[in-house]
Amino acid sequence: MDSVTQAVLGAGIQGVMLGRFQGRRALIYGAALATVPDLDVLVRYPDPVSLMTYHRGFSHSLIVLTGLALLLTWLMRRYWPQAPYSGRRLFLTLWLVLVTHPVLDAFTVYGTQLFWPFTPIPESWSAIFIIDPVYTVPLLAAVLFAIAVGMTDRARRLLAAALVFSTAYLGFGLAGRIMAEDRVRDAMRQQGIAVTELRAVSMPFNTLVWRVIAKTADGDYYEAVSSLFDRGQPEWLRQPLNLELARPLAEVPLHQRLRWFTDDWLRYDAIGDALVVSDLRMGMAGHYTFRFKMAERAADGGWTPVTPAVWPSERGGWAELKRVLARILHAQPPLPLEQWSEGSMK
């Protein structure tokens, strides 16, 4: 999630847990501590694939952050033993502020390594977009109210209510994802389309309209769209994964890591003399957020792996966003998936 959301979430938690003792300072402490996991952005990596796949790694580990909470609790109890709250309450507060950061990140589609140094596929629950005002604004409003009036009983109750609402909203997003997946899977089954893998991803700034991607056994995939308010069939578009282009990258460690990180939701394209690999999970049809040049065409027509480089990606703008928002309530006309795909996979 974005930094503002993480900060107000941490401020809200510490305000509820320790605001009675720390006053407005609890909001500052919570906001600052909640940003600690994202300090991994200060680490420099030699290529964009490493940057993508090592982000949300060690600093987002529940194991590491639990240890950090224990260390901070010990230090604070040692140097401020007169604090008017128990060590248990302090530890629980610090632990919640720290671990809710990566847990909230895991509700997005990016991929969060909650169990580092163990290496299961990163958690990617894709229940909420990376920026969602319905989640953030109530928390922000409650924190601003607490700053204005102080940490009164009313302010702490408002913070608690905002935290309950935001948590319930995550549950709503998970339910929406499951409904979208079931709806598209059933519609494809009725059309005789057999899919091997399928997952829904929330579209920008909402949890009402979902992008659903589905793989087929013959190496293609479908881009589909489903809204909570749909009454007709979801629209979809069949596209190639071009898996034959992956062969020259089979033994490349960074390609193997990218496959692991994305759970192999990758598409391959030969664009001029470049072999471009796209992460299908993030973005919209044809407007994929993460694309990498990973090989160049050799003189003999084959492919030579190179150090990955970012491939320019047209992510869409206000015109596309207006269509997405309009699609929430109205399935007709559907999103122009074919136009978007043809216009941006070059």
Phi, psi and omega in degrees: 000167181288162186295324179298315180299315180297321181294314182288331175295313178297320178297318180296317181295312181291327177297319179291318187281321187231005182299329180296333182260323187260349181065212182298336180300331179301323180293320180292314181298316182295318179296318180293314182295325182293341179271352184303316181303333182276004177292351176295347177293345179282345179285135181260136180238154187282349183204161185290333177293317176298317179302315181293315190274344176264343173295149186059039180256249186303323183285351178250010181285130176298329179293311180296315184290329174295317176298320179295319178298320178296316180297314180296321178297315179298315180296316183291322179289331180287317186266344175228062183293344182277000181305137187277032177217157187284160175297326179295316179294321179296312180300314181300319179297308182298319181297315180296317180299319183285310189283336178293338177298301180292328178297317176296319176302323181294340177284351173268180186269349190302308184119117184234128185272074186297335187247020174308138013273003173287155191235051168292168177303131182307143181291129184213082189275347174042051178260350185207146176286158185298335172232119180221108183298331180295327176282315192278318189300315178300319177296316180298317180297319180294319179295317179297322177297316180296323176296320185289317187257350185092173184275064177282170176302319181296318180295318180293324177294321179294319177298316179297319179296320179294322178294319178296317180297315182296322178293317178297326180294324175298320176297322177298320179295318177299317178297320178297320178298313181298319179296318180295317179297315181296320182294314181291320179300315180295318180296319179291323178298320179296331179270004179076022180264119179264123180247145180264330177216148181206139174207147179257148180227133179294141178271168193308130167067018180201167175236029182252329178242133190236141171265129182240126177248138185221132179266151174245163184291339183268013173090017174250177174213160178246139168257119181233160178227134179219135177246151179302331185262007181297143172243338178261189181285146176291150175274150177208164183220131179271135182223155178273144170276340181056049186295338179297335179286347181282344186301316180296345182259003190303323184259010181277119184303320181291328175292318177298320179293321179295320176299317179297313186296321183268002187059032175067029173271073185234147173238146183240136180222137171267110182242103187063236179259019181244140172259115188250131179250127183244135172278114185284348188285329188245131182117205178228175183309114179081346180249073186269136188289319185246113178225138186226134168280122185236355176203158176237151180285128180276173182298329181275006179090352177279186182244136177245118179300144179229168173299125184303146176224150178295132175261130183305136182228128175277107186271000182088166182221209185297324181298315179292321180296321178298322178294320179298312182295322177293329181292342180304316186258337188232118179279346180236127357286148181289168175298137183282071185301319183296317179297316181296318182294313181295329187277349189225003179262031181257000000 
